[in-house]
Amino acid sequence: MVALAAHFGLDSGQTGLLTTVPLVAWAVGGALAGVLADRIGRVGALMITVVTYAVLTVACGFAPTYETLLLFRSLQGLGFGGEWEVGAILVAEYTSARHRGRTLGAVQSSWAVGRGLAAIGESSLLPAVHGSPVHCGDPSGLGIDDLGRPDFGEPVDAGPDDIPVFWACGVIPQTAVTASRPPFALTHAPGQMFLTDARDEQYRVA
């Protein structure tokens, strides 16, 4: 959202709408998809909603204006909410009662797992920026005793089955700059991103 706000020159209210409107559209899309599934069947409704979500996701990348992007994201939300609702019901119908809860749990969890893998994969292609994670697993391997009491930022409410993943952060070189006291330095501050005209392609390795 930071990059989008900078690209389109958005204020905080406009940026918030890009996040809020799709969430509302998800709920509406789920309700509409339920009605559609009753009329044409769940398989047909699922195909329509998946195609809607996919097409509008691609369209967001080509939106020339803020208003167009907001429209595309709203329609994208309808598709996402619809395929999530119809897909979950369809999976439940094809699964035996004995394994239904576990299967639906795996399907729901896969969304979060996919996002995590995408973040790791994307960051691994940019070693000159954040790069791939520096550590996964036990925080004590990095000298962190308690995730609930971080040196920087907000506490993390990690569950017993969560696996912490750590990336390098701009706060670390800031600490080094503060300690070394150079005569001049350019950096960022919390809530104030440092942007340049350098493009991602200049730092991508593949």
Solvent accessible surface area in square Angstrom, and as a share of the most:
residue,aa,sasa,rsa
1,M,89,0.40
2,V,81,0.46
3,A,75,0.58
4,L,59,0.30
5,A,22,0.17
6,A,57,0.44
7,H,142,0.63
8,F,47,0.19
9,G,63,0.61
10,L,23,0.12
11,D,86,0.45
12,S,101,0.65
13,G,49,0.47
14,Q,63,0.28
15,T,27,0.16
16,G,33,0.32
17,L,80,0.40
18,L,0,0.00
19,T,63,0.37
20,T,69,0.40
21,V,41,0.24
22,P,6,0.04
23,L,92,0.46
24,V,91,0.52
25,A,9,0.07
26,W,82,0.29
27,A,75,0.58
28,V,68,0.39
29,G,3,0.03
30,G,11,0.11
31,A,67,0.52
32,L,103,0.51
33,A,4,0.03
34,G,26,0.25
35,V,84,0.48
36,L,55,0.27
37,A,10,0.08
38,D,118,0.61
39,R,193,0.71
40,I,90,0.46
41,G,32,0.31
42,R,83,0.30
43,V,80,0.46
44,G,23,0.22
45,A,0,0.00
46,L,41,0.21
47,M,124,0.55
48,I,88,0.45
49,T,11,0.07
50,V,66,0.38
51,V,89,0.51
52,T,43,0.25
53,Y,72,0.27
54,A,50,0.39
55,V,86,0.49
56,L,24,0.12
57,T,60,0.35
58,V,95,0.55
59,A,23,0.18
60,C,25,0.15
61,G,69,0.66
62,F,163,0.68
63,A,14,0.11
64,P,101,0.64
65,T,60,0.35
66,Y,22,0.08
67,E,118,0.53
68,T,35,0.20
69,L,7,0.03
70,L,37,0.18
71,L,100,0.50
72,F,46,0.19
73,R,52,0.19
74,S,24,0.15
75,L,68,0.34
76,Q,26,0.12
77,G,0,0.00
78,L,56,0.28
79,G,3,0.02
80,F,17,0.07
81,G,7,0.07
82,G,1,0.01
83,E,32,0.14
84,W,82,0.29
85,E,73,0.33
86,V,2,0.01
87,G,14,0.13
88,A,23,0.18
89,I,63,0.32
90,L,24,0.12
91,V,45,0.26
92,A,20,0.15
93,E,96,0.43
94,Y,170,0.65
95,T,23,0.13
96,S,63,0.41
97,A,82,0.63
98,R,214,0.78
99,H,82,0.37
100,R,89,0.33
101,G,57,0.55
102,R,195,0.71
103,T,44,0.26
104,L,46,0.23
105,G,35,0.33
106,A,60,0.46
107,V,62,0.35
108,Q,71,0.31
109,S,60,0.39
110,S,66,0.42
111,W,108,0.38
112,A,65,0.50
113,V,88,0.50
114,G,37,0.35
115,R,155,0.56
116,G,34,0.33
117,L,117,0.58
118,A,64,0.50
119,A,48,0.37
120,I,53,0.27
121,G,37,0.35
122,E,78,0.35
123,S,17,0.11
124,S,45,0.29
125,L,59,0.29
126,L,24,0.12
127,P,79,0.50
128,A,72,0.56
129,V,84,0.48
130,H,96,0.43
131,G,6,0.06
132,S,55,0.36
133,P,28,0.18
134,V,92,0.53
135,H,47,0.21
136,C,73,0.44
137,G,18,0.18
138,D,92,0.48
139,P,25,0.16
140,S,65,0.42
141,G,57,0.55
142,L,81,0.40
143,G,62,0.60
144,I,57,0.29
145,D,142,0.74
146,D,69,0.36
147,L,38,0.19
148,G,34,0.32
149,R,196,0.72
150,P,51,0.32
151,D,136,0.70
152,F,121,0.50
153,G,70,0.67
154,E,147,0.66
155,P,81,0.51
156,V,89,0.51
157,D,146,0.76
158,A,48,0.37
159,G,31,0.30
160,P,143,0.90
161,D,134,0.69
162,D,84,0.44
163,I,130,0.66
164,P,29,0.18
165,V,54,0.31
166,F,33,0.14
167,W,84,0.29
168,A,39,0.31
169,C,60,0.36
170,G,18,0.17
171,V,32,0.18
172,I,110,0.56
173,P,72,0.45
174,Q,35,0.16
175,T,71,0.41
176,A,60,0.47
177,V,52,0.30
178,T,97,0.56
179,A,82,0.64
180,S,80,0.52
181,R,200,0.73
182,P,55,0.35
183,P,147,0.92
184,F,159,0.66
185,A,47,0.37
186,L,124,0.62
187,T,72,0.42
188,H,59,0.26
189,A,40,0.31
190,P,122,0.77
191,G,87,0.84
192,Q,130,0.58
193,M,114,0.51
194,F,93,0.39
195,L,101,0.50
196,T,87,0.50
197,D,137,0.71
198,A,39,0.30
199,R,164,0.60
200,D,88,0.45
201,E,114,0.51
202,Q,126,0.56
203,Y,87,0.33
204,R,84,0.31
205,V,96,0.55
206,A,95,0.74
